[in-house]
């Protein structure tokens, strides 16, 4: 396995007071990994995702990305334009240089992929919370990212909508092609698993989706372990007392 994203001793300060949001973060994300970021509010999860996306400058340290790496970030509250669901997806592709007709066709495929084909011409902001999150996933999927960055993707959704979104995340991270899209042409490489980095307060979701867990506290990484180690209190305690305390407080 080879890394697609890497941070070395990264420090980020935010606001006029230059408050430390990340301090000395060193992280390697390997191709095909599913990395969950966990920690209390304000621990640095969202900041780390934005740094990986390139949306925030760092005051110290280095960031490395694999050449030609395509990365998509889906926010907890996705920003949607005051236009149809179809145009919300198509415009993102058009801004990247695709011809408008091709962008519309790809956008329609993406909406079908997330079960919103019948909502293509509805104003995006009138969709339900679960539908808006699926629309954001469609917009990301249409860009064919190598790396998915997700910030609390199901935090504000009811259990049914959360399950739907989680199923889509699992399918897209696995590289699964929607059934309504044409299969790969002869000789064309089949879809491969994508790299996933996501933040979540739902530890059940972390257990289901992640292969690795990174625990943050006050902008620092306090534990970076395989998912089975994170949910084993005895082994986790050997790595990080802080992470163990968090797990014991969150789990029944």
N, C-alpha and C positions, 0 to 999 in steps of 0.2 A: 504494500500500500504506500502511496505517496501523498504528501500534504497538498491541499489545494489552497488553504489559507493558513497564515501563520502570523502571530503577534509575538514580539520580543520586548519585554520590559516596557509595556505601553502604559503611559500615564495620561489621563484626561481630566481637565478641570473645566467646570462649567460656571456660567453666571459671572456677574460683576465681582463677586467675592472670590472667584476662582476656586470654588469648592471642589475638592478631589472627588471625581466620580469613578475613576479607575486608577489603581495604584499598582504599578509593577506587574501588570498582567502579561504572562507568557502562555501562549496557547497554540497548539497545532491541531488543525482539523484535517483528517485524512479523507481521501476520496471514498465516498460510499458510507461514511459514518453517519450515525444519527445521534447528535449531541443535544442533551437537555440541559438548559441553564436553570438552576433553581436557587432560591434564596428569598429572603423577606423583601418587601417593598423598599426601594431605595438601595438595594444591594449592588446594583450596577448591571443588571441583566439587559435592560433595554439599551443602555449606553453601549454595552459590548456589541449588541446586534448592529447598532448604527455605525460603530467603528468598523465592523466587518464589512458593512455595505459601502463604506467610504463617505458617509454623510456627516461625520464629525471629525474635526482635526485632532491630532494628538500633540501634546506638548513635549513628549519625550517618548523614545522607543521607535520601533520599526514595524511596518506592516508589509507582508509579502502576499501576493496573489499569483496563482498560476497564470501563465500567459493565456489570453483569450478566454478567461473565465467569465461565464455569464452568471450573475447573482441576482436574485429577486428577493425583495423584502416585503412581507405582508404585515401591516400594522394591526395592533389590537382593535383600533377603530379606523378602518380603512377610509381614506379620503376619496370621495366619489364626486365626479363632476355633475353639474346640473344638466344632464342629458340622458339618453337611453342607456340601458345596460350594454347594448351592442357597441355604442360609440365610446363608452368608457374603456372597453377593451381595444377597439380598433384604433383609437387615437394614440394609445400607448405604443402600438406597433408602427403607426404612421410617423410618430415623432422619432422613431428609431431608423426611419428611412425606407420603410416598405411602401410600395404603391398602395393607394387607398383601396382599390378593388381587392387586392390580395389581403390587405389588413382586415377588411370586412369579412372575407371568407374565413380567415383564420380565427377571427373573433367569434364568428358563429359556431365554428367547431369547438372552441373553448367553452362557450356557454353550454353546448350540448354535453360536453365532457363533465360538467358539474351539475347537470340536471336543470339548467336554466334556459333551455332552448325556447320554451314558451314565453319567457320574460324578456326576450331580446329588445323589444320596442317599448318596454315600460320604463318610466323614469327611474334611474338607479336609486335615487334617494327615497322612493316610495316602497322599496322592497323591505322585507322583514330583516331583522338583525342577522339571522342565519343565512338568508339569501344574499345579503350584502357581503358577508364573509366569503361565501362561495363565489360571488362575483370577483372579489379581490383575488381569490385563488385562481379563477379563470384568467384574469389579467396577467397573473404571474406565469401560469402554465403556458399561455400563448407565446411567451417569450423564450420558451424552452431553456430554462435556467439549468446550469449544472449544480448550483447550490441554492437551496431554499432557506431563507431566514424568516422565522415566524415569531412574532412578539405576542405572546398570550393569545393564540388564535381562537380559543373557545371561551375566553374569560367571561364574556357578557351574554352567553347564549344559554338557552334552556337545555335540559338533558337531551331532548330529541335532536335539536339543531346541532348540539355539540357532537353527538355521535355521528351525524352526517358529515360534518366538517372533518372530524378525526379520520373517518373512513377515506375521505378524499386525500387527506394528507398522507395516509399510509399508502394509498395506491400510487400517488404521484411520486413519493419518495422511492417506491419500489420500481419506478420507471414503467408502470403499467399503462398501456394505451387504452383509451376508452373504446368500448365495443363498436361504436358507430364510426370510428375512423378506419381508414383503409389499412390493412396490415402492411408490414415492410415489404418492399419489392424484393425479388430474388437477388441475393448477393448483398443486400443492405443489412447492416448490423442492427440487430434488435435493440429495443430500448433497454438501457442499463439503469441500475439503481442510482438515484441521485443522492447528493449529500444534503443532510438536514441538520440545521441548528435552530432550536426553538426554546423559548422561555415558557415556563408553565408553573402555576401554583397547584395544579392538580397532579398529585403524585401517582394516582392510578393511571393517568394519561402518560406520565413519564415512564412508568413501568411498561406500558403497552407499546410505546413508540420508540423509546431510546435504546441505544446500545451502550451509551456512555453518559455519565452525569457529571456536570461541573457545578459545584456549589460555591456561590459567591457570598461574601459578607463584607459590607463597608467598602466595596470596590476592589476587593482582593479575592483571588481564587484560594479557597481553603481546602478544597478537595476536588480531585479529578480522577474518577474511578469508573470501572465497568458498572453497568446498571445492576447486575446481580450482587456486586459488592456493596453498592449504595444501600440496597434494601436488606442487607444482612448486618444487623446492629453490631455484632461482635467484630466482624471484619472491618466495618466502616470505622469503628472506634480506634482501630489500629492506624488508620490513615489520618483521621481528623476528629478531634473532640467537638469542634464547632459544628461540623456537619452532622455528627451523631446527635447533638443536642437539638438541632433543627429537625431532624427526622423524628425524634421521639416526641417533639412538641406537635408535629403535624400529623403523625399517624395515630390512630386509635390505640 
